[in-house]
Amino acid sequence: MSTTTFIAGPCVIESYELLDEVARTLVAINRALGTDIIFKASFDKANRTSLTSYRGVGMERGLQHLADIGSKYGLRTLSDIHEAWQAAPVAEVVDVVQIPAFLCRQTDLIVAAAKSGKTLNIKKAQFLSGDDMRHPYHKAMESGAKEVWLTERGNMYGYNNLVVDFRNIADMRRIAPTVVMDCTHSVQRPGGDGNTTGGNSEFIPAMALAAKAFGANGYFFEVHPEPARALCDGSNMLALSELHTLISKLL
């Protein structure tokens, strides 16, 4: 069994059928490569560029879908929260609670997630350095979290673009034992397509391999069977059919 952490799944829950298709692929990869990929999907994307952007199916229905997928396929699951009150009900279903990058300094949110008893994955804000992430990490640990991961996803340098300073991975490895590279959000172009976020998905494999060279021991991929038809973040998602090959390279 691989000791590397892998997280993969669609950006947002579009339908149960989509989750089922992705889950079947993850199970096949786990069997073939000895991995334990954590299934990721958001029930609500609350930080969208536009009011008209697709957000998801909502918490009640989304959590039911995640519970069904976890039970049916034996996959661990992950989803993100945006408000402190969501921590407890989400933690009843998922194995890993994720703090979105924009919200990683929200003390009440982190404390509530830490008290849930589940592993936390805190994504580094686009305006923070790797070393700055010691503060969210210690907030969580001092609030009772049993395990905290930190995730790199690029920094803003100017408008509508992200740049990854891979030194942040090494800096965060000095803080947390598990540092994840978000290989898909890091190729985003926030607001780059007018009222939606753009991206350069062709760079996803290089982002993953570069992160490995800098010491990352976890990898996050948003995947979709047909990224061009995805309802959210399609331009920076990895095609589901390419995931097996990329994970093989990382192993």
C-alpha positions as CSV (number, residue, x, y, z in Angstrom):
1,M,0.0,0.0,0.0
2,S,1.4,3.4,-1.0
3,T,2.2,5.8,1.8
4,T,1.6,8.8,-0.5
5,T,-1.7,10.6,0.0
6,F,-3.8,10.9,-3.1
7,I,-7.1,12.9,-3.3
8,A,-9.2,12.9,-6.5
9,G,-12.7,13.6,-7.6
10,P,-14.9,16.1,-9.4
11,C,-14.8,19.8,-8.4
12,V,-18.5,19.8,-7.4
13,I,-21.3,17.2,-7.2
14,E,-23.2,17.5,-10.4
15,S,-25.1,14.2,-10.1
16,Y,-24.8,10.8,-8.3
17,E,-24.1,9.2,-11.7
18,L,-20.9,11.4,-12.1
19,L,-19.7,10.4,-8.6
20,D,-20.4,6.8,-9.3
21,E,-18.4,6.8,-12.6
22,V,-15.4,8.6,-10.9
23,A,-15.5,6.2,-7.9
24,R,-15.4,3.1,-10.1
25,T,-12.2,4.5,-11.7
26,L,-10.6,5.3,-8.4
27,V,-11.3,1.8,-7.1
28,A,-9.7,0.3,-10.2
29,I,-6.6,2.5,-9.8
30,N,-6.4,1.5,-6.1
31,R,-6.5,-2.2,-7.0
32,A,-3.9,-1.8,-9.8
33,L,-1.4,0.4,-8.0
34,G,-1.9,-0.4,-4.3
35,T,-3.1,3.2,-3.6
36,D,-5.8,4.5,-1.3
37,I,-7.2,7.4,-3.2
38,I,-9.5,9.6,-1.1
39,F,-12.7,10.6,-3.0
40,K,-13.2,14.4,-3.2
41,A,-16.3,16.3,-4.2
42,S,-17.9,19.5,-3.0
43,F,-21.5,19.7,-2.1
44,D,-21.4,23.5,-2.4
45,K,-18.9,25.8,-4.1
46,A,-19.6,28.9,-2.1
47,N,-16.7,31.0,-3.5
48,R,-17.7,31.3,-7.1
49,T,-16.8,34.2,-9.4
50,S,-20.3,34.9,-10.5
51,L,-23.7,34.7,-8.9
52,T,-24.8,32.5,-11.9
53,S,-22.0,30.0,-11.5
54,Y,-23.0,26.5,-10.7
55,R,-22.6,25.7,-6.9
56,G,-23.7,22.1,-6.4
57,V,-26.6,20.1,-5.1
58,G,-26.6,21.5,-1.5
59,M,-25.4,20.0,1.8
60,E,-28.2,17.5,2.6
61,R,-28.3,15.9,-0.8
62,G,-24.5,16.2,-1.3
63,L,-23.7,14.5,2.0
64,Q,-26.1,11.7,1.2
65,H,-24.3,11.1,-2.2
66,L,-20.9,11.1,-0.5
67,A,-22.1,8.7,2.2
68,D,-23.5,6.4,-0.5
69,I,-20.3,6.5,-2.5
70,G,-18.1,5.8,0.6
71,S,-20.3,2.9,1.6
72,K,-20.7,1.3,-1.9
73,Y,-17.0,1.5,-2.8
74,G,-15.2,1.5,0.5
75,L,-13.5,4.8,-0.4
76,R,-12.5,7.4,2.1
77,T,-14.2,10.7,1.3
78,L,-13.3,14.5,1.6
79,S,-15.4,17.6,1.2
80,D,-14.9,21.3,2.1
81,I,-16.8,23.5,4.5
82,H,-17.3,27.3,4.3
83,E,-19.1,28.0,7.6
84,A,-18.4,26.8,11.2
85,W,-21.8,25.3,11.7
86,Q,-21.2,22.9,8.8
87,A,-18.3,21.2,10.5
88,A,-20.2,18.8,12.7
89,P,-22.7,17.4,10.1
90,V,-20.1,17.1,7.4
91,A,-17.7,15.3,9.8
92,E,-20.5,12.7,10.4
93,V,-20.1,11.6,6.8
94,V,-16.6,12.4,5.5
95,D,-13.2,11.2,6.6
96,V,-11.3,14.4,5.8
97,V,-12.7,18.0,6.3
98,Q,-11.2,20.5,4.0
99,I,-10.7,24.3,4.6
100,P,-10.8,26.3,1.4
101,A,-7.8,28.5,0.6
102,F,-9.7,31.8,0.9
103,L,-10.8,30.8,4.4
104,C,-7.7,29.4,6.0
105,R,-7.4,32.3,8.4
106,Q,-11.0,32.0,9.6
107,T,-10.4,31.1,13.2
108,D,-14.0,30.0,14.1
109,L,-14.1,27.8,11.0
110,I,-10.8,26.1,11.8
111,V,-11.6,25.6,15.5
112,A,-15.0,24.0,14.6
113,A,-13.4,21.7,12.1
114,A,-10.6,20.7,14.5
115,K,-13.2,19.8,17.1
116,S,-15.0,17.5,14.7
117,G,-12.4,14.8,15.3
118,K,-11.6,14.3,11.7
119,T,-8.4,14.9,9.7
120,L,-8.2,18.4,8.4
121,N,-6.8,19.5,5.1
122,I,-6.1,23.2,5.1
123,K,-5.4,24.8,1.8
124,K,-2.8,27.6,1.7
125,A,-4.3,30.9,0.7
126,Q,-3.3,32.6,-2.5
127,F,-1.9,35.5,-0.5
128,L,0.1,33.6,2.1
129,S,3.6,32.0,2.1
130,G,4.3,28.4,3.1
131,D,5.8,29.6,6.3
132,D,2.7,31.6,7.2
133,M,0.7,28.3,7.3
134,R,2.2,27.5,10.7
135,H,-0.5,29.7,12.2
136,P,-3.6,27.8,10.7
137,Y,-1.8,24.6,11.5
138,H,-1.2,25.4,15.2
139,K,-4.8,26.9,15.5
140,A,-6.1,23.5,14.4
141,M,-3.8,21.4,16.5
142,E,-4.3,23.5,19.6
143,S,-8.1,23.2,19.1
144,G,-8.0,19.4,19.2
145,A,-7.3,18.2,15.7
146,K,-5.8,14.8,15.5
147,E,-4.1,15.3,12.2
148,V,-3.7,18.3,9.9
149,W,-2.5,18.4,6.3
150,L,-1.4,21.5,4.4
151,T,-2.0,22.0,0.7
152,E,-0.2,24.2,-1.8
153,R,-2.3,25.8,-4.6
154,G,-0.3,28.7,-5.9
155,N,-0.1,32.4,-5.2
156,M,-1.5,35.5,-6.9
157,Y,1.1,37.7,-8.6
158,G,-1.0,40.2,-10.5
159,Y,-4.4,39.7,-12.0
160,N,-6.1,36.5,-13.2
161,N,-3.1,34.3,-12.7
162,L,-1.5,31.9,-10.2
163,V,2.2,31.1,-9.8
164,V,3.5,28.2,-7.7
165,D,6.6,28.9,-5.6
166,F,7.6,25.3,-4.9
167,R,9.8,26.4,-2.0
168,N,6.5,26.7,-0.1
169,I,6.3,22.9,-0.1
170,A,9.6,22.5,1.6
171,D,8.6,25.3,4.1
172,M,5.3,23.5,4.9
173,R,7.0,20.1,5.3
174,R,8.8,21.7,8.3
175,I,5.4,22.5,9.8
176,A,3.2,19.5,8.9
177,P,4.0,15.8,8.2
178,T,1.7,15.7,5.2
179,V,2.0,18.4,2.5
180,V,-0.3,18.0,-0.5
181,M,0.2,19.6,-3.9
182,D,-3.1,20.8,-5.5
183,C,-2.1,20.1,-9.0
184,T,-5.3,21.3,-10.6
185,H,-6.3,24.5,-8.8
186,S,-2.6,25.6,-9.1
187,V,-3.1,25.9,-12.9
188,Q,-6.2,28.1,-12.6
189,R,-6.6,31.6,-14.0
190,P,-9.0,33.1,-11.5
191,G,-11.6,35.1,-13.3
192,G,-9.6,34.5,-16.5
193,D,-12.6,33.6,-18.6
194,G,-14.7,36.7,-17.8
195,N,-17.4,35.6,-15.4
196,T,-15.7,32.2,-14.8
197,T,-12.3,30.9,-13.8
198,G,-10.0,29.7,-16.6
199,G,-7.0,27.4,-16.5
200,N,-4.2,25.6,-18.2
201,S,-4.8,21.9,-17.6
202,E,-1.9,20.9,-19.8
203,F,0.5,21.8,-17.0
204,I,-1.1,19.5,-14.4
205,P,1.4,16.6,-14.8
206,A,4.4,18.9,-14.6
207,M,3.0,20.5,-11.5
208,A,2.7,17.1,-9.8
209,L,6.2,16.0,-10.8
210,A,7.8,19.3,-9.8
211,A,6.0,19.1,-6.4
212,K,7.4,15.6,-5.8
213,A,10.9,17.0,-6.4
214,F,10.4,19.6,-3.7
215,G,9.2,17.0,-1.2
216,A,5.4,16.8,-1.5
217,N,3.9,13.6,-0.1
218,G,0.4,14.2,-1.2
219,Y,-1.4,15.1,-4.5
220,F,-4.8,16.6,-5.1
221,F,-6.5,16.2,-8.5
222,E,-9.9,17.4,-9.6
223,V,-10.9,15.0,-12.3
224,H,-13.9,14.6,-14.7
225,P,-14.7,12.2,-17.5
226,E,-15.3,15.1,-19.8
227,P,-13.7,18.3,-18.4
228,A,-15.0,20.4,-21.3
229,R,-18.5,19.6,-20.2
230,A,-17.9,20.0,-16.4
231,L,-20.2,22.5,-14.7
232,C,-17.4,24.0,-12.7
233,D,-13.6,24.4,-13.1
234,G,-13.5,22.3,-16.3
235,S,-10.5,24.2,-17.8
236,N,-8.3,23.3,-14.9
237,M,-9.4,19.7,-14.3
238,L,-7.6,16.5,-15.3
239,A,-9.4,14.1,-17.6
240,L,-10.3,11.0,-15.6
241,S,-8.8,8.7,-18.2
242,E,-5.3,10.3,-17.5
243,L,-5.3,9.8,-13.8
244,H,-3.9,6.2,-13.7
245,T,-0.9,7.2,-15.8
246,L,0.0,10.2,-13.8
247,I,-0.3,8.5,-10.4
248,S,1.9,5.7,-11.8
249,K,4.6,8.3,-12.6
250,L,4.4,9.8,-9.1
251,L,4.8,6.3,-7.6
